[in-house]
Amino acid sequence: MTLQSAVLQFPPPDASQSARWLADKLAHYADAWDLAVDIQQGVTQIVVVDTRSAAQYAAAHIPGAISFPHRLMNADTLAEWDRDIVYVTYCDGIGCNGSTKGAYKLASAGLRVKELIGGLDFWLRDQHPVISGDAPGTWPTHHVATECGC
């Protein structure tokens, strides 16, 4: 009796097609560890955008992130945003689509954007720091991002 593979029920594409699709996926998403390294090193080509409510942002947010709830984003509120940098959006996590809505609105306004995989939930799972208050703040000097091994 030959066993049928559930994984191979739908065969994978050829290697070059997979490479193109995976490169496209990486172009749209950032993970918590990569973002933490960039923030800790002071990379200025990205701006992190918390798309949750102002109250959620004040309770806890990624160091350096700005608060801009996706519900307030539109062509007018985004008109003056810098088109030369990349915005990284996040929300609570995979059960929330606020970061996707924010990323969509930013992209629709002509801005370059990536979405943080897993949002604040995955950020916290990786034990990266959060800060509270209404200001973006900075990376805590005592916190060093640990190597994730990926």
N, C-alpha and C positions, 0 to 999 in steps of 0.2 A: 504494500500500500504506500503510495506516494503522498506525502503531506503537502498541502497547499499553503503557501505563505500568505498571511494576511498583509504583511508589509509589501510584498511584491504583486499583490492583486492589481495594483496600478503601478506599472514599471516606471522607474525613474527616467528622466530625459537623458540625452547624451551629456557627456562631461562639459562640453562648451556651452550648451544651453543652461546647465546647472550653474556654471560659473557666472554667466551673464545675470541670471535671476538672483543669485546670492550677492553679487556686487550691487545690484539694484536695491536689495533688501538692506544691505549695510549702508547704502547712501541715504536711506530714510530713517534709520534708527541709530541711537547711541545706547550703550549700556552704562550702568551705574559706576562701574569701576573706571572705565575710560573717562567719563565725565568728572569723577572725583580727582583723577590724576590731572586733568586739564585745569580744574578749578584750583587745586593745590599749587600747581606750577604757574598760575597767573596768566593762562592763555587768554588773549584779548580778542581773538577772532570769533568767539562765541558769547552769546548772552543767554542765560538760563531764565526761562519764563514759567512762573508758577501760574497755572491757569485756573486754580481753585478760587474760592471766595477770599475776600480780604481777611475775614475772621480766621479761616483755616490757615492762611499764610502767616498771620500774626502768631498763631499757636505753635507752628513749627514749619520751617522751610529749609531748603538747601542753601547753604552759605553762598552769598553773592547773587542769589536768584532775585529777580524783580517780580512783583505781584502785578498781574494783569489778567483778571478773570476773563475767560473766553466769552462770557455773555456780554462783555463790554467792547469786544473787538469788532470793528467794522472798517470800511474803507477810510472813513474820516479819522477815526482814532489811531489808525495805523499809517496814515499818510506821511508823517514826518519820520518814520522809523528808518534806520540806516539800512540801505540795501547791500552794503559791502560785507556784512557779517552774517553769521549763521545763528539762528535762534533755536534753542533746544527747549521744547515744551514738556511739562510734566503735570500730572494730577495725582490723585491718591494711589492709583495702581491699576491692575489689569481689569478690575471690575468697574472702572470709571473711564468714560471716553472724553473727559474734558480736555486732555492733552491732544487727542485726535482732532476735536473740534477747534481748539486753538491753533494747532498746526495747519489745519485746513484754511482757517481764516487768514493766517499769516501768509501762506502760500498764495491764496487767492488775491491778496493785496500786493503780490509781487516780491515777497520776501523769501529768502532761503531758510529752510527749517528742517530740523530732525526732531524725532519724538523719543523721549527717554523710555526705554523698555521697562515695564513694571512700575514706573512712577516712583512715588515716595515710598511705597511698600517695599520694592526691591532695593531702593537706596538704604532703607533702614535694615533690611535683612543682611545687607553687606556691611553693616555696622559703620556707615559713613555718618558724619556729624550733621545735626540740624541745629538751627538757631531759632529763636523766637523774636517777636517784635515786628514793627512796621518797616524797618530798614533792611535792605539786602544783607548787610553785614559782610564779614570776611571769613575765610577759612580759619578755624581755630589753630593757633600756632602749635599747640600741644598735640594735635591729632595728625597722625601720619597714615596715609592710605596704605593698607596692607595689601601685599601682592595676592591677587586672586588665583593666579596659576593658569589663567586661560590664554 
